[in-house]
Amino acid sequence: MRPVFDTPRLFLRQASSEDASFILELLNEPSYIDNIGDRGVRAAVDAINYVEEKYVASYACHGFGLYLVELKEASCPIGICGLVKRDTLDCPDLGFAFLQRFWSRGFATEAASATLDYARCKLKLRCVYGVVAPKNARSIRLLERLGFRHVRSMKVPGQELETNLYEAELKPA
């Protein structure tokens, strides 16, 4: 599948049902469950359904979504990064998650920065949110490095705990 956009080290492309085994692994990492939530995806068929209902549906409905992040040199998936349109927010929010074995190499910063450039230049968005658990210090640091500022705490439908809402204004290129 062709990338939607790329960086010096990464391809970001639409996810498909062929990515089910990777999505199954990512969504069941302890850090994903602790910081983002348990999506109840436990088998390959669950992952296929999840990709179709969440990712593919978002591409069709909004023209964007969470993209699979692959290493260019190895063509191997390492995470997801992209934009999520929530019914409760007026702007999309930046979402990202990476397999823990790929942390601390700058991949999240590289992918998230490219996603914001894509949002500004191609999608012509003026604002992007970041929705993050208060205990997720790594993601908060990344959002702040990217220019996001804390706006307020909020309750996300379907989640027990409050979460933090961050915002970044995207200046036209």
N, C-alpha and C positions, 0 to 999 in steps of 0.2 A: 504494500500500500504506500502511496506517495505521501511524503511529509506535508503537513499543513504549513509548517515553518521549521527552521533549524537554527542551530547555534554552531560555534566552532566544533563542539564535541558531541552534540546531540541532535537527534531528529525528534520532532513532536508530530505525531500522526493520530488520525482517528483510530479508536479501538474497534475491534470487531469480535465476533464470537470465536474467532481463531485464537484470540488472546486469553481465553477462559482460564487456562492453567496458571498463567501469570497473575491474573486478577484474583484467582482463588488464593494463591500464595500471599499476595499483597494484603488483601482484606482480612487475612487471618494472622498477620504478624501482631504480636502483643502491642507494639507501639501504635499500630493503626487502631486496634480495638480500644486501647486506653485513651488515645487523644482524639480520635474521630468518631469511633463508635463501632459496635458490633452489628454488621449488616446481615448476619445470619446466613452467610454464603459458606456452605460446608462441602459442597460437591461440585463437580464440573458442570453439571446441568444447572445448578444454582448460579454459577458464575456466568454461564452463557445467557441465562435469563436476565441477570443483573446488567450485563453489558448492553443487551438489547433495550431493556426498559429504562436505564439511566443514561448511558453514554450515547448510544445510537439515536434514541428518542430526542435527546437534547440537540444533537447536530441537526436533526430534521426540523425541530420546532423553533430553535433559537439561532441556528447558524453557527453555533459554537458549543463547546462542552469541555469535559476533561479529556485530555489527549494522552496517549501512551508515550512515554519518554524512553527512547532507545539510544544506546551508545552507538555512535557512527562507526567506530572501528570494529565493533563486534556484532552489530545488529542484534543486540540483546536488550530486552526491556528491563528497565531499572526502577520505573516509577510512573506516576501520573501527574500531570499538571495542566491546568486550564481554567476555564471559567464556568461557574455554576449559576444558573438563574433560579433564584428562590422566589416563590410567590409572595413571601413576606417582605422582600427587599426591593427597592426601586432600581438598583443597579446590580449587575452580576458580582459574584465574589470569586476571588482567586483561591483555587483549591490546589493542593499538592500533597503527595505522599510518595515516599521512596522506600524501597527495601532497605532495611537497616545496614546491610553489608555495603551499601553505596553511600552512606552518610559521610559527612566531613570531607568531601572532595569538591565541594562547590557546585554540584550538579543541581541542587534545588535552587540556588541563587541564579544560576545560568538559565534554567528553564523558566523560572518565575519572571525574571527580567525580560526574557524574550516574549513571554505571554503578555506582559504589560505593554510591550512595544507593539505587538500584534493587535491588542485591544485598542490602542491609541491610533495606530496608523491604518489598519485594515478595517476594523469594526467601527472606528470613529467614536469610541466611548469616551466620555468625559470623567467618569467616576468608576472606581472598582472598590469593592469592599473586601475585607478579610474577616472571616468568622473563625475564631480560634478559642479553644478551651483555655481558661486562665492558667492552668498548670502546665501548658505546653510552651515552655520557655524557649525552646529552639525555634518553633514557628513564629512566636512573637518577635524574637530577635530578627528573623529573616524579614518579616513584614516591616519592621521599623527600619531596617537597612534599605529596603526598597522605597521608603518614603511614606509609608502608611502611618497614620496617627490614630490613637485610641479615641473612639467616639463615645461608646457607652457599653454597659452590660445589657444583655438581652436574653430572652428565652427563645430557643429554637423549637418549633413544634415537633413533637415526637421525642424530645430529649428531656431528661430529668433536670440536669444541672444548667445553670446560667452559663452563657458564653460571652466572650468579648467581641465587640464589633469594631473593626478598624476600617479606615477609609483612606484612599489615595486619589487625589485629583490628577487626571491625565491631561496635561497641557498639549494642545495640538502640536504636531511635528513641524 
